Amino acid sequence: MRLSYVIISSNRKDSLLATLGRLAARTPLPGGAWDVWVVDNGSTDGTAAAVQRAFPSVKLICLPTNEGTPARNHALNRCTGEYVICLVDDSYPQDARAVGSMLNYLDEMPGTAAVVANVRLADGSFEAPAFPSMVMSGATCFRRSVLQAVGGYSPEIFGQAEEYDLSLRIWNAGFRVERFEDVVFMREKVRSAGRADQAVQYMDFRNTLIVADRFLPENLRRAYSEDWTLRCGAIGRSNGFHLAMKRALWGAWRWSQGQSAHERKIMHFGAIESVFGLFHQRRIVKDWASRNGAQRVVIADFSKNLFATWSACMNAGLEVVAVADDGPAFRGLNYRGKPVLPLSHAFDGSIDGVVMSNINPAHIDERMAAVERHFSGPVLRLWEPKYLHARQACLQLAA
């Protein structure tokens, strides 16, 4: 079997059926070369019966309760595709070329474990991981042998930050995760029935801290835990979820206390650099500052990788005047002794330039444009797409 689709769903029957109905026209393989596995995560809306009626060839696994994202492991342990595309029940390839590009790239590049697509939402906006080096639920084609080698999805992470956890294990195992802007997947982004924002933010905060504790060496663990606590806590409290944020901190602490040094999976230097780009940013910031004669700067965006940008500015001997971010959750905060200000106020006074910390492929163009509306001086963009075209990437890496 060349390709297996794996889809998890819980009480979203209509979205799932629509996605299943789209796959045949978007899969450039003969019928016997690909299959579809659906894991029904404890649905009570008749999902399983509807799938059996409409798509009898789909391999259906029914769970008595919702196991969250780790439910994918039930299918990953049984499917036989050389490659696996993990979908959510409202995501699908834009066309057959998207799937073909992914499979061809993985064929030619055995050191790559996963290819991540550019996700376009129904309203025309885009969605991407905060770090371009991360896999993305609903839009990633994996080499199944690597998923098996790293242990699939972690059972303790029900949802949120599971992509971080899996990606860091893939990088730490010596494989790459590649992203392509011309490989497009669509997502309807249907809201889960009964899924409260409070629960989502609780899981995001707790699991993000668990990821930092599990994978980062002590100095970086401390820095990123502080950053993510400040960032996630501010967002949660801004939404009125004070108790959930406290519970998340407690849950992450309890998890940390239960882990031995052996159970932690501290990343090696190369893997850390591939994901966070600490030294990469240092080189770029120092060169940019030298070329522009910059001494006093503002960092734009309270992003998830703000520490790397802050560290790069400190290494270059720059004075950071403020962090600029229009998010209402960050009003009145200080980051490492510097105020977090809205864009309309952050560039007052004498500054020599702006360094954009945001490296999220779905947000960076919009954020750059917002900064440039308020500031006419030099602005440093720290992320550019490595490759626009999958075939171009194959040729470059093979050269």
C-alpha positions as CSV (number, residue, x, y, z in Angstrom):
1,M,0.0,0.0,0.0
2,R,1.5,3.3,-1.0
3,L,-0.7,5.7,1.0
4,S,-3.1,5.6,3.9
5,Y,-5.3,8.4,5.0
6,V,-6.0,8.5,8.8
7,I,-8.9,10.6,10.0
8,I,-10.2,11.1,13.5
9,S,-13.7,12.4,14.2
10,S,-16.0,12.9,17.1
11,N,-19.6,14.0,16.5
12,R,-18.9,15.8,13.2
13,K,-20.6,13.4,10.9
14,D,-21.5,15.8,8.1
15,S,-17.9,17.2,7.9
16,L,-16.4,13.8,7.9
17,L,-18.7,12.5,5.1
18,A,-18.0,15.6,3.0
19,T,-14.2,15.0,3.4
20,L,-14.5,11.3,2.6
21,G,-16.4,12.2,-0.6
22,R,-13.6,14.5,-1.8
23,L,-10.6,12.1,-1.4
24,A,-11.0,10.0,-4.6
25,A,-10.7,13.0,-6.9
26,R,-7.8,14.3,-5.0
27,T,-5.7,11.2,-4.8
28,P,-3.4,10.5,-7.9
29,L,-3.2,6.8,-7.3
30,P,-5.1,3.7,-8.5
31,G,-7.7,2.4,-6.1
32,G,-5.6,-0.5,-4.8
33,A,-2.7,1.7,-3.9
34,W,-4.4,3.8,-1.2
35,D,-6.9,3.4,1.6
36,V,-8.7,5.4,4.2
37,W,-8.9,4.7,8.0
38,V,-11.4,6.5,10.2
39,V,-11.2,6.5,13.9
40,D,-14.6,7.3,15.4
41,N,-13.7,9.0,18.7
42,G,-16.8,8.0,20.8
43,S,-19.4,9.7,18.5
44,T,-23.0,9.7,19.5
45,D,-24.4,11.2,16.3
46,G,-24.5,8.1,14.2
47,T,-21.1,8.8,12.5
48,A,-20.0,5.1,12.3
49,A,-23.3,3.9,10.7
50,A,-23.2,6.8,8.2
51,V,-19.7,6.0,7.2
52,Q,-20.4,2.3,6.8
53,R,-23.4,3.1,4.6
54,A,-21.8,5.7,2.4
55,F,-18.2,4.5,2.2
56,P,-18.1,0.7,2.8
57,S,-14.5,0.5,1.8
58,V,-13.4,2.8,4.6
59,K,-11.7,0.9,7.4
60,L,-13.5,2.1,10.5
61,I,-12.3,1.8,14.1
62,C,-14.9,2.7,16.7
63,L,-13.8,3.8,20.2
64,P,-16.2,3.9,23.2
65,T,-14.9,7.2,24.4
66,N,-13.1,10.2,22.9
67,E,-9.4,9.7,23.2
68,G,-8.4,12.9,21.5
69,T,-5.5,13.2,19.1
70,P,-3.8,10.0,20.3
71,A,-6.7,8.0,18.9
72,R,-4.8,8.2,15.6
73,N,-2.4,5.6,17.0
74,H,-5.2,3.0,16.6
75,A,-5.1,3.4,12.9
76,L,-1.3,4.1,12.6
77,N,-0.7,0.7,14.3
78,R,-2.8,-1.1,11.7
79,C,-2.6,0.7,8.4
80,T,0.0,-0.4,5.8
81,G,0.6,2.6,3.7
82,E,4.3,3.5,3.1
83,Y,3.1,7.1,3.7
84,V,0.3,8.4,5.9
85,I,-1.6,11.6,5.5
86,C,-3.2,12.6,8.8
87,L,-6.4,14.6,8.2
88,V,-8.9,16.2,10.5
89,D,-12.5,15.6,9.5
90,D,-12.9,18.9,7.8
91,S,-9.5,19.1,6.0
92,Y,-8.5,17.7,2.6
93,P,-6.0,18.2,-0.3
94,Q,-6.9,21.0,-2.6
95,D,-6.2,18.8,-5.6
96,A,-4.4,15.6,-6.7
97,R,-1.2,17.6,-7.5
98,A,-0.8,18.4,-3.7
99,V,-0.8,14.7,-2.8
100,G,1.4,13.8,-5.7
101,S,4.0,16.5,-4.8
102,M,4.2,15.2,-1.2
103,L,4.6,11.6,-2.2
104,N,7.2,12.3,-4.9
105,Y,9.2,14.5,-2.5
106,L,9.3,11.8,0.2
107,D,10.3,9.2,-2.4
108,E,13.3,11.3,-3.4
109,M,14.3,12.5,0.1
110,P,14.6,9.7,2.6
111,G,15.9,12.0,5.3
112,T,12.6,13.8,5.4
113,A,10.0,12.4,7.7
114,A,7.1,14.7,6.9
115,V,5.9,17.2,4.4
116,V,3.6,20.0,5.6
117,A,1.1,21.8,3.3
118,N,0.0,25.4,3.2
119,V,-3.6,25.4,4.8
120,R,-6.2,27.6,3.3
121,L,-9.4,28.1,5.4
122,A,-12.9,28.5,4.1
123,D,-12.9,32.3,4.6
124,G,-9.8,32.7,2.5
125,S,-7.3,33.1,5.4
126,F,-4.5,30.7,6.2
127,E,-3.5,28.5,9.1
128,A,0.0,27.3,10.0
129,P,2.0,26.3,13.0
130,A,3.8,29.0,15.0
131,F,7.1,27.3,14.0
132,P,7.5,26.5,10.3
133,S,9.5,23.4,11.3
134,M,6.4,21.8,12.9
135,V,4.0,19.2,11.5
136,M,0.3,20.3,11.3
137,S,-2.7,18.2,12.1
138,G,-4.9,17.8,9.0
139,A,-2.2,18.8,6.4
140,T,0.9,16.6,6.8
141,C,2.1,13.6,4.9
142,F,4.3,11.3,7.1
143,R,6.7,8.5,6.4
144,R,5.0,5.8,8.3
145,S,8.2,4.1,9.4
146,V,9.3,7.3,11.1
147,L,6.0,7.6,13.0
148,Q,6.4,4.0,14.2
149,A,10.1,4.7,15.2
150,V,9.2,7.7,17.3
151,G,6.1,6.2,18.9
152,G,3.3,8.0,17.2
153,Y,1.2,10.5,19.1
154,S,1.8,10.8,22.9
155,P,-1.1,9.4,24.9
156,E,-0.8,12.0,27.6
157,I,-1.5,14.9,25.2
158,F,-5.2,14.7,24.4
159,G,-5.1,17.7,22.1
160,Q,-3.3,21.0,21.6
161,A,0.6,21.1,21.3
162,E,0.5,17.5,20.1
163,E,2.1,18.8,16.9
164,Y,5.0,20.3,18.9
165,D,5.5,17.0,20.8
166,L,5.6,14.9,17.7
167,S,7.7,17.3,15.6
168,L,10.4,17.6,18.3
169,R,10.6,13.8,18.5
170,I,11.0,13.6,14.7
171,W,13.7,16.2,14.6
172,N,15.5,14.6,17.6
173,A,15.5,11.2,15.8
174,G,17.6,12.8,13.0
175,F,14.8,13.4,10.4
176,R,13.5,16.6,8.8
177,V,10.1,18.2,8.6
178,E,9.7,20.3,5.4
179,R,7.0,22.8,4.4
180,F,5.9,23.9,0.9
181,E,3.9,26.9,0.1
182,D,2.6,25.5,-3.2
183,V,1.2,22.3,-1.7
184,V,-2.2,23.4,-0.6
185,F,-4.8,21.8,1.7
186,M,-8.2,23.1,2.4
187,R,-9.9,23.2,5.8
188,E,-13.5,24.2,6.6
189,K,-12.6,24.8,10.3
190,V,-15.9,23.5,11.7
191,R,-16.2,24.1,15.4
192,S,-16.3,20.9,17.5
193,A,-19.6,20.2,19.2
194,G,-19.3,21.1,22.9
195,R,-15.7,22.0,22.7
196,A,-15.3,25.0,25.0
197,D,-12.6,27.6,24.4
198,Q,-11.7,27.3,28.1
199,A,-10.8,23.6,27.6
200,V,-8.8,24.4,24.5
201,Q,-6.8,27.1,26.2
202,Y,-6.3,24.9,29.3
203,M,-4.9,22.1,27.1
204,D,-2.8,24.5,25.0
205,F,-1.1,26.1,28.1
206,R,-0.6,22.8,30.0
207,N,0.7,20.9,27.0
208,T,3.0,23.6,25.8
209,L,4.7,23.7,29.2
210,I,5.0,19.9,29.2
211,V,6.7,20.1,25.8
212,A,9.2,22.6,27.1
213,D,9.9,20.5,30.1
214,R,10.2,17.3,28.1
215,F,12.5,18.4,25.3
216,L,14.5,21.4,26.2
217,P,17.8,21.5,28.1
218,E,17.7,23.4,31.5
219,N,18.7,26.9,30.3
220,L,16.2,26.9,27.4
221,R,13.6,25.1,29.4
222,R,13.6,27.9,31.9
223,A,13.5,30.6,29.3
224,Y,10.8,29.2,27.1
225,S,8.7,28.1,30.1
226,E,8.8,31.7,31.4
227,D,7.9,33.1,28.0
228,W,5.1,30.6,27.3
229,T,3.7,31.1,30.8
230,L,3.6,34.8,30.4
231,R,2.1,34.6,26.9
232,C,-0.4,31.8,27.3
233,G,-1.4,33.0,30.8
234,A,-2.1,36.5,29.5
235,I,-4.3,35.2,26.6
236,G,-6.2,32.9,28.9
237,R,-6.9,35.6,31.5
238,S,-7.9,38.1,28.8
239,N,-10.6,35.6,27.8
240,G,-11.8,35.3,31.4
241,F,-10.3,31.8,32.0
242,H,-8.3,32.6,35.2
243,L,-9.1,29.3,36.9
244,A,-8.3,27.2,33.8
245,M,-4.9,28.9,33.6
246,K,-4.1,28.1,37.2
247,R,-5.2,24.5,36.6
248,A,-3.0,24.3,33.6
249,L,0.1,25.5,35.6
250,W,-0.7,22.9,38.2
251,G,-1.2,20.1,35.7
252,A,2.1,20.9,34.0
253,W,3.9,21.0,37.3
254,R,2.4,17.6,38.4
255,W,3.5,16.1,35.0
256,S,7.0,17.5,35.5
257,Q,7.3,16.1,39.0
258,G,6.4,12.6,37.7
259,Q,9.1,12.5,35.1
260,S,12.5,11.0,35.6
261,A,15.6,12.2,33.8
262,H,15.4,9.1,31.6
263,E,11.8,9.8,30.6
264,R,12.7,13.3,29.4
265,K,13.8,13.4,25.7
266,I,16.3,16.3,25.7
267,M,16.9,17.4,22.2
268,H,20.4,17.5,20.7
269,F,21.8,20.8,19.5
270,G,21.1,20.3,15.8
271,A,17.5,19.5,16.4
272,I,17.0,22.5,18.7
273,E,18.6,24.8,16.1
274,S,16.4,23.3,13.3
275,V,13.3,24.2,15.2
276,F,14.0,27.4,17.2
277,G,16.8,28.9,15.0
278,L,18.6,30.6,17.9
279,F,22.0,30.8,16.2
280,H,20.4,31.4,12.8
281,Q,18.6,34.4,14.2
282,R,21.8,35.7,15.8
283,R,23.6,35.7,12.5
284,I,20.8,37.4,10.6
285,V,20.2,40.1,13.3
286,K,23.9,40.9,13.7
287,D,24.4,41.3,9.9
288,W,21.2,43.4,9.6
289,A,22.2,45.6,12.5
290,S,25.6,46.2,11.0
291,R,24.3,47.0,7.5
292,N,21.7,49.4,8.9
293,G,23.7,51.0,11.7
294,A,21.0,49.9,14.1
295,Q,21.5,50.3,17.9
296,R,18.0,50.9,19.3
297,V,15.2,48.6,18.1
298,V,11.7,47.4,18.7
299,I,10.8,43.7,18.5
300,A,7.5,43.2,16.8
301,D,5.1,40.6,18.1
302,F,4.8,38.7,21.4
303,S,5.3,35.4,19.4
304,K,6.0,31.9,20.7
305,N,9.6,32.2,19.6
306,L,10.1,35.7,21.0
307,F,13.0,34.5,23.2
308,A,15.1,33.6,20.1
309,T,14.7,37.1,18.7
310,W,15.4,38.7,22.1
311,S,18.5,36.6,22.5
312,A,19.7,37.5,19.0
313,C,19.2,41.2,19.7
314,M,21.1,40.9,23.0
315,N,23.9,39.0,21.2
316,A,24.2,41.8,18.6
317,G,24.5,44.4,21.3
318,L,21.2,46.1,20.5
319,E,19.1,48.0,22.9
320,V,15.5,46.7,22.8
321,V,13.2,49.6,23.6
322,A,9.9,47.7,23.6
323,V,7.9,44.8,22.2
324,A,5.2,45.9,19.8
325,D,2.0,43.9,19.7
326,D,-1.7,45.0,19.2
327,G,-3.1,41.9,21.1
328,P,-5.3,43.2,23.9
329,A,-4.1,40.3,26.1
330,F,-0.6,41.8,26.3
331,R,-1.6,45.4,27.2
332,G,0.3,46.5,30.3
333,L,2.8,43.6,30.3
334,N,6.5,43.8,30.4
335,Y,8.8,41.4,28.7
336,R,12.2,41.0,30.4
337,G,11.9,44.5,31.7
338,K,10.7,46.1,28.5
339,P,7.1,47.3,27.9
340,V,4.8,45.6,25.5
341,L,3.1,48.4,23.6
342,P,0.5,48.6,20.8
343,L,2.0,49.4,17.3
344,S,0.6,52.9,17.4
345,H,2.8,53.8,20.4
346,A,5.8,51.4,20.1
347,F,7.7,53.4,17.5
348,D,7.6,56.7,19.2
349,G,11.0,58.2,19.8
350,S,14.3,57.5,18.2
351,I,14.6,53.9,17.1
352,D,16.8,52.5,14.3
353,G,14.7,49.5,13.2
354,V,12.2,46.8,13.9
355,V,12.9,43.1,14.2
356,M,9.9,40.8,13.4
357,S,9.9,37.9,15.8
358,N,6.8,36.2,14.3
359,I,7.8,33.3,12.1
360,N,4.3,31.8,11.6
361,P,3.9,31.4,7.8
362,A,0.2,32.2,8.0
363,H,0.7,35.5,9.9
364,I,4.0,37.0,8.9
365,D,2.9,38.9,5.8
366,E,0.0,40.5,7.6
367,R,2.2,41.3,10.6
368,M,4.9,42.8,8.4
369,A,2.3,45.0,6.6
370,A,0.9,46.2,10.0
371,V,4.4,47.2,11.2
372,E,5.2,49.0,8.0
373,R,2.0,51.1,8.2
374,H,3.4,52.5,11.5
375,F,7.2,52.6,10.8
376,S,9.0,53.6,7.7
377,G,12.5,52.5,8.7
378,P,14.3,49.1,8.2
379,V,12.3,46.1,9.3
380,L,14.0,42.7,9.6
381,R,11.9,39.7,8.6
382,L,13.3,36.5,10.2
383,W,11.4,33.9,8.2
384,E,11.2,33.3,4.5
385,P,9.8,30.1,2.9
386,K,12.7,27.8,2.3
387,Y,11.1,26.4,-0.8
388,L,8.1,27.5,-2.8
389,H,7.9,24.5,-5.0
390,A,8.4,20.8,-3.9
391,R,10.1,19.8,-7.2
392,Q,12.5,22.8,-6.9
393,A,13.4,21.6,-3.4
394,C,14.1,18.0,-4.6
395,L,16.5,19.4,-7.2
396,Q,18.3,21.7,-4.8
397,L,18.7,19.1,-2.1
398,A,19.9,16.5,-4.6
399,A,22.5,18.8,-6.0
